[in-house]
Amino acid sequence: MKSSNLSFRTYYFLQQALVEYVYMSSTSQSFMIKQLPLGSQGFVTSEQGLGMMSIGITMGSRDLYGKKNNVSKKGVAELISRSIAAGITHFDTAQIYTNLSGMMIGSWFPLANSSEKRMKLGLSENVGQWQVATKVMNSGSKQDVKNACYRSLKDMGINCIDLYYLHRIDPNTPIEVIMEAMLELIDEGKIKYVGLSEASPSTIRRAHSVCPITCVQMEWSLYSRELEDEIVPLCADLGIGIVAYSPMGRGLLADTTFEFDDLSRMDFRKMGGVEYASKEGERGLARGFEELANSKGVPLSVLSLAWVHKKGRDSLNGAGVVPIPGTGNPNHMEQNSTAVALSYKLTDEDMQEIENCVPRESMAGLSRYGGAMGKRVFTLEENITLEEWNKRNQ
């Protein structure tokens, strides 16, 4: 969908829908997610965010995680306003999610960050200023990275992106070259902070030596823990935060009842060689984990998220972790939000009990991503050195 076909209709609709929902949601919340420093560059955001991937792609007519469930602009408007009311100020989108998710959250800016309008809409003063986090695919060109930023700003109707990620690492372009583009965007006032997504330890070090990295976005859940070996210690040492996507194992640690045979062929858990359907042993462990959650009187999804929160706090030496579970359902969002408070109640004994229930050695982790898509998207490829690149281009 082209932004020229969407911008007027989307903005007009959202101004109406958000006003309709925000007062109701901001006065009905009984809990509030707090703010935390993420990384060591000055970025402050909510302890839990909202991933917009399924919203952007689902509204673009793909059943990414289950059926579309009639996700609409009005439904997303309710989701965003109730998220803000819960204290969520971190909204994660990307260039490849279609521009719909970016435009939806971009329409919030004049409402959520205007003191006068916040007061009129009944938003609590405890709700922080919210942040846009978006990602650009690396085509290997500094100018392409900058042009993508300019397009995102236009689509979202904002002047500056709070957190701008490199979505994937191009192995054929030195990371130093792309970080120079990020520095130029900072100098131009187009972005504030820089992040990486799916980067190897050496790439993180090289990037950070050119442009200070605020955070690294990686998959982190009881189902995917490889980053704990090298990336978490490295980030703790460099003062880089982690934004944890798929913190509930792409839904497997939220719902143990669905059948893989019932999933759409376009469901992420089936396509591109992703090996979820063959991991029935993991499904059994998830059901056992659900029994543990039930014994503690909390939903499976909430205990899964709480584990990520506490694991990050215990491992990152104050650099911070922000899980970004994705959902199009406001009720699920509010339920997920309770994981933050629960995580502060978990003891070391609780954590050990959880990890005994879902042992790391029994999980396939990132090895589940087979096929061409898995190799392209989830392999942390080393990227060409600046010296080698200069020789090639002489």
C-alpha positions in Angstrom: 0.0 0.0 0.0 1.3 3.4 -0.9 1.4 6.2 1.7 -0.2 8.6 -0.7 -3.3 6.4 -0.6 -3.2 6.1 3.2 -2.1 9.3 4.8 -5.2 11.5 4.7 -7.6 8.7 5.5 -5.4 7.2 8.2 -4.7 10.5 10.0 -8.3 11.7 9.8 -9.6 8.4 11.2 -7.0 8.2 14.0 -7.6 11.6 15.2 -11.2 10.6 15.8 -10.6 7.1 17.0 -7.8 7.9 19.4 -9.8 10.7 21.1 -12.7 8.3 21.4 -10.7 5.6 23.2 -8.0 7.4 25.2 -10.0 8.8 28.0 -11.7 5.5 28.7 -8.4 3.6 28.7 -6.4 6.1 30.6 -8.8 6.2 33.5 -9.4 2.5 33.8 -5.8 1.2 34.2 -4.9 -0.1 37.6 -1.2 -0.6 36.9 1.5 1.5 35.3 4.7 0.3 33.6 7.6 2.5 34.7 10.4 4.0 32.7 14.0 2.9 32.6 17.3 3.9 31.0 18.0 1.6 28.1 21.7 1.5 27.3 24.1 4.2 28.4 23.5 6.9 25.8 20.7 8.7 27.6 17.7 6.9 26.1 14.8 6.4 28.6 11.8 4.3 27.7 9.2 2.0 29.2 10.2 -1.3 30.7 8.1 -3.1 28.2 7.2 -2.1 24.7 4.7 -3.1 22.0 5.9 -4.9 18.8 4.0 -3.7 15.8 5.2 -6.4 13.3 2.0 -8.4 13.3 -0.1 -5.3 13.1 1.7 -3.8 10.1 1.9 -7.0 8.1 -1.5 -8.4 9.2 -3.2 -5.1 8.1 -1.4 -5.7 4.9 -3.4 -8.9 4.4 -0.9 -11.5 5.7 -1.8 -14.0 8.5 1.6 -13.8 10.1 0.7 -15.2 13.5 -2.7 -16.9 13.2 -5.7 -15.5 11.5 -6.1 -11.8 11.0 -8.8 -11.5 13.7 -10.3 -8.6 11.8 -7.6 -6.2 12.9 -8.7 -2.7 11.8 -7.5 0.9 12.1 -10.1 1.4 14.9 -8.9 -1.7 16.7 -5.3 -0.5 16.5 -6.3 2.9 17.7 -7.7 1.3 20.8 -4.6 -0.8 21.2 -2.3 2.1 21.1 -4.3 4.3 23.4 -4.7 1.6 26.0 -1.0 0.8 25.7 -0.1 4.4 26.4 -2.5 4.4 29.4 -0.7 1.3 30.7 2.6 3.2 30.7 3.9 1.7 27.4 5.9 4.4 25.6 8.1 2.2 23.4 6.5 1.3 20.0 8.6 -0.8 17.6 8.0 -0.8 13.9 10.1 -1.2 10.8 10.3 -0.4 7.1 9.4 -3.9 6.0 6.2 -4.1 8.2 4.4 -1.9 5.6 4.0 1.8 6.4 0.7 1.1 8.0 2.0 0.4 11.5 4.3 3.4 11.3 1.5 5.7 10.3 -0.7 4.4 13.0 1.8 5.2 15.8 2.9 8.3 14.1 -0.6 9.7 14.3 -0.3 9.5 18.1 2.6 12.0 18.3 0.5 15.2 18.4 -1.8 13.6 21.0 0.5 11.8 23.3 3.4 14.3 23.5 1.4 17.6 23.7 1.0 18.7 27.3 -2.2 20.5 26.5 -3.8 17.6 24.7 -2.6 15.1 27.2 -4.4 17.1 29.9 -7.6 17.3 27.8 -7.5 13.6 27.0 -7.0 12.6 30.6 -3.6 11.1 30.2 -1.8 10.7 33.5 1.2 12.9 34.1 3.0 9.6 35.1 2.8 8.4 31.4 6.1 9.3 29.9 6.8 10.9 26.5 6.5 8.1 24.0 9.2 6.9 21.5 9.2 5.7 18.0 11.6 2.9 17.3 11.9 1.8 13.6 14.3 -0.2 11.5 15.8 0.1 8.1 17.0 -2.8 5.9 20.6 -2.4 4.8 21.0 -2.2 1.0 24.7 -1.5 1.3 24.4 2.2 0.6 24.8 5.1 3.0 22.4 7.2 1.0 19.8 4.4 0.8 19.8 4.2 4.6 19.4 7.9 4.9 16.6 8.0 2.3 14.8 5.2 4.1 14.9 7.4 7.2 13.4 10.4 5.4 10.6 8.2 4.0 9.8 6.8 7.5 9.6 10.4 8.9 7.3 11.4 6.1 5.1 8.3 6.6 4.8 8.8 10.3 4.3 12.5 10.1 7.1 13.2 12.6 10.3 15.2 12.5 12.7 12.9 14.4 12.9 9.1 15.1 13.9 8.3 18.7 15.6 5.0 18.0 16.7 4.0 14.6 17.9 0.4 14.0 19.8 -1.3 11.2 17.4 -4.2 10.8 19.8 -6.7 9.2 23.5 -6.6 8.6 24.7 -6.6 5.0 27.8 -8.9 4.9 29.2 -7.1 1.8 29.2 -3.6 3.3 31.4 -2.6 6.3 29.3 -1.8 9.3 31.5 1.3 9.7 30.2 2.8 6.5 26.6 2.4 7.6 27.3 3.8 11.0 28.7 6.9 9.3 25.2 7.4 7.8 23.7 7.0 11.2 26.0 9.7 12.6 25.0 12.0 9.7 21.3 11.5 10.5 22.0 12.3 14.2 23.8 15.5 13.1 20.8 16.4 10.9 18.4 16.0 13.8 16.6 13.2 12.1 17.3 10.5 14.7 18.3 10.5 18.3 19.7 7.0 19.1 21.0 4.1 17.1 20.4 0.3 17.5 21.3 -2.9 15.7 19.2 -6.0 15.1 20.5 -9.5 14.7 24.2 -8.5 14.8 27.2 -10.7 15.7 29.5 -9.8 18.6 32.3 -8.5 16.3 29.8 -6.4 14.3 28.5 -4.9 17.5 32.0 -3.9 18.7 32.9 -2.4 15.3 29.7 -0.4 15.0 30.0 0.8 18.6 33.5 2.1 17.9 32.1 4.4 15.2 28.7 5.4 16.5 27.6 4.7 20.1 25.0 1.9 20.1 22.0 2.3 22.4 20.6 -1.2 22.1 20.7 -4.4 20.2 17.4 -6.1 19.2 17.5 -9.9 19.4 15.2 -12.8 19.9 15.2 -13.8 23.6 12.9 -16.2 25.3 13.0 -19.5 27.1 12.9 -21.0 23.6 15.9 -18.9 22.2 18.8 -18.2 24.5 21.9 -18.3 22.3 22.5 -14.6 22.9 23.3 -15.3 26.5 26.6 -16.9 25.6 28.4 -13.9 24.0 26.0 -11.0 23.1 24.6 -10.4 26.6 28.0 -10.3 28.3 29.3 -8.0 25.6 26.3 -5.6 25.9 26.7 -5.6 29.6 30.4 -4.7 29.2 29.7 -1.9 26.6 26.6 -0.5 28.3 24.3 -1.5 25.5 20.7 -2.5 26.3 18.8 -5.3 24.7 15.3 -5.1 23.2 13.9 -8.7 23.3 11.6 -9.6 20.4 9.4 -12.7 20.4 9.8 -13.0 24.2 7.0 -15.6 24.3 8.6 -17.9 21.7 6.5 -16.6 18.8 3.4 -17.5 20.7 4.4 -21.0 21.8 4.8 -19.8 25.3 1.5 -18.0 25.3 -0.9 -20.6 23.9 -0.4 -24.4 24.1 -3.8 -25.3 22.6 -3.4 -24.4 18.9 -2.6 -27.1 16.3 0.0 -26.5 13.7 -2.1 -28.1 11.0 -4.7 -25.4 11.5 -2.2 -22.5 10.8 -2.2 -20.7 7.5 0.5 -21.6 5.1 1.6 -18.0 5.4 1.9 -18.2 9.1 5.5 -17.4 10.1 5.8 -20.6 12.2 5.2 -22.7 9.0 6.9 -20.9 6.2 10.5 -20.6 5.0 11.8 -23.7 6.7 11.0 -22.6 10.2 10.9 -25.8 12.2 8.2 -25.4 14.8 5.8 -28.0 13.6 8.3 -30.8 14.2 9.2 -29.8 17.7 6.5 -31.7 19.5 8.8 -32.3 22.4 9.1 -28.6 22.9 5.3 -28.3 22.9 5.2 -30.9 25.7 7.7 -28.8 27.8 5.5 -25.8 27.2 2.5 -27.6 28.6 4.5 -28.6 31.6 5.6 -24.9 32.0 1.9 -23.9 31.8 1.2 -26.2 34.8 3.9 -24.3 36.7 2.3 -21.0 35.7 -1.1 -22.2 36.8 0.3 -23.3 40.2 1.6 -19.7 40.7 -1.8 -18.3 39.6 -0.5 -16.4 36.6 -1.0 -16.9 32.8 1.7 -18.8 30.9 2.4 -15.7 28.7 2.9 -13.5 31.8 5.4 -15.9 33.5 7.3 -16.2 30.2 7.6 -12.5 29.9 8.5 -12.0 33.6 11.4 -14.5 33.1 12.8 -12.3 30.3 12.6 -9.2 32.4 14.4 -10.6 35.4 16.9 -12.5 33.3 17.8 -9.3 31.6 18.1 -7.3 34.8 20.3 -10.0 36.3 22.6 -10.3 33.3 23.0 -6.8 31.8 24.7 -4.9 34.6 22.2 -2.1 34.4 22.2 -1.7 30.6 18.5 -2.6 30.6 16.2 -5.0 28.8 12.9 -4.1 27.1 10.8 -7.0 25.8 8.4 -6.1 23.0 5.7 -8.7 22.8 3.4 -8.1 19.8 -0.4 -8.4 19.8 -3.3 -6.8 18.1 -5.6 -7.5 21.1 -5.7 -4.7 23.8 -6.8 -7.2 26.5 -3.7 -9.4 25.7 -1.5 -6.3 25.9 -2.8 -5.4 29.3 -2.4 -8.9 30.5 1.2 -9.0 29.2 1.9 -5.7 31.0 1.4 -7.3 34.3 4.6 -9.3 33.7 6.7 -6.3 34.6 5.5 -6.2 38.2 5.6 -10.0 38.5 9.3 -10.0 37.4 10.3 -8.0 40.5 8.7 -10.7 42.7 10.5 -13.6 41.1 13.3 -15.1 43.3 16.4 -16.9 42.2 14.6 -20.1 43.2 11.7 -19.2 41.0 14.0 -18.6 38.0 15.7 -21.9 38.5 12.3 -23.7 38.8 11.3 -22.1 35.5 14.5 -23.0 33.7 14.3 -26.6 35.0 10.8 -26.7 33.5 12.0 -25.4 30.1 15.7 -26.5 30.0 17.8 -24.7 27.5 19.5 -27.9 26.2 16.0 -29.2 25.2 15.3 -26.2 23.0 16.2 -25.9 19.3 16.8 -22.2 19.7 17.8 -20.4 16.5 18.7 -23.7 14.8 14.9 -24.1 14.2 15.2 -21.5 11.4 16.1 -23.7 8.5 15.8 -23.2 4.8 16.8 -20.1 2.7 14.8 -17.7 4.9 16.4 -18.9 8.1 19.9 -18.5 6.7 19.1 -15.1 5.3 17.3 -13.6 8.2 18.6 -15.3 11.4 22.3 -16.1 10.6 24.5 -13.6 12.4 26.9 -13.2 9.4 30.2 -11.5 9.9 30.5 -8.5 7.7 33.3 -7.5 5.4 36.1 -5.4 7.0 36.7 -1.8 5.9 40.1 -2.7 4.6 38.8 -5.6 2.4 36.0 -3.4 1.1 38.3 -0.6 0.2 40.6 -3.0 -1.7 37.5 -4.3 -3.7 36.5 -0.8 -4.6 39.9 0.5 -5.7 
